């Protein structure tokens, strides 16, 4: 199936295993450049090796730092549906 995603960029959190990995694989197979983020370095490394062997363009980010998401409507940038992420103290 051609979803016309060639050259697009996708960021997948939890992309080293499970549904995140499957989503990243599907998007890369459709031609996306894929960035995956995960907390486990070992799983991240094996997923990168697997995807590179398939010829996918991939960037991996080890995300061990916890963040909190501000969910109050007043902190949301006007006109957006997302909230800024801030590091936990």
C-alpha positions as CSV (number, residue, x, y, z in Angstrom):
1,X,0.0,0.0,0.0
2,X,1.4,3.4,-0.9
3,X,0.5,6.0,1.8
4,X,2.6,8.7,0.1
5,X,4.9,9.0,3.1
6,X,8.2,8.9,1.2
7,X,10.5,11.5,2.6
8,X,8.3,12.4,5.6
9,X,9.7,12.2,9.2
10,X,8.0,10.2,12.0
11,X,8.9,10.3,15.7
12,X,7.9,7.2,17.6
13,X,8.2,7.0,21.4
14,X,8.6,3.5,22.9
15,X,9.8,2.5,19.4
16,X,12.2,-0.3,20.5
17,X,9.5,-2.9,21.2
18,X,5.9,-3.8,21.0
19,X,3.4,-1.6,19.2
20,X,5.8,1.3,18.9
21,X,8.3,-0.9,17.1
22,X,5.6,-2.2,14.8
23,X,4.5,1.4,14.0
24,X,8.1,2.5,13.3
25,X,8.6,-0.5,11.1
26,X,5.4,0.1,9.1
27,X,6.2,3.8,8.7
28,X,9.8,3.1,7.6
29,X,8.5,0.5,5.1
30,X,6.3,3.2,3.6
31,X,9.4,5.4,3.1
32,X,9.4,7.6,6.2
33,X,12.6,8.6,7.9
34,X,12.0,7.3,11.5
35,X,13.2,8.5,14.8
36,X,12.6,6.2,17.7
37,X,12.9,7.0,21.4
38,X,13.2,4.4,24.2
39,X,14.5,4.1,27.7
40,X,16.2,0.7,27.3
41,X,19.6,1.1,25.5
42,X,19.9,-2.6,24.7
43,X,16.5,-2.9,23.0
44,X,17.2,0.4,21.2
45,X,20.5,-0.8,19.8
46,X,19.0,-4.1,18.6
47,X,16.1,-2.4,17.0
48,X,18.4,0.1,15.2
49,X,20.5,-2.9,13.9
50,X,17.4,-4.7,12.7
51,X,16.0,-1.6,10.9
52,X,19.4,-0.7,9.3
53,X,19.6,-4.3,8.0
54,X,16.3,-3.7,6.3
55,X,17.7,-0.5,4.7
56,X,15.5,2.0,6.8
57,X,16.7,5.5,7.6
58,X,16.6,5.6,11.4
59,X,17.6,7.8,14.3
60,X,17.6,6.5,17.8
61,X,17.3,8.6,21.0
62,X,17.9,7.1,24.4
63,X,15.3,8.8,26.6
64,X,16.1,7.9,30.2
65,X,15.2,11.4,31.5
66,X,11.7,11.6,32.8
67,X,9.5,14.5,31.8
68,X,6.2,15.7,33.0
69,X,3.5,17.1,30.8
70,X,1.7,20.2,31.8
71,X,-2.0,19.6,31.2
72,X,-3.6,22.7,32.4
73,X,-5.3,24.6,29.5
74,X,-3.6,27.8,30.5
75,X,-0.1,26.3,29.8
76,X,-1.1,25.1,26.3
77,X,0.1,27.3,23.5
78,X,-2.8,29.2,21.9
79,X,-4.3,27.4,18.9
80,X,-2.6,24.0,19.6
81,X,-3.8,20.7,20.9
82,X,-0.6,19.8,22.6
83,X,1.1,20.8,25.8
84,X,4.8,21.6,26.3
85,X,6.9,19.0,28.1
86,X,9.1,20.1,31.0
87,X,11.8,18.1,32.8
88,X,10.7,16.8,36.2
89,X,12.7,18.3,39.1
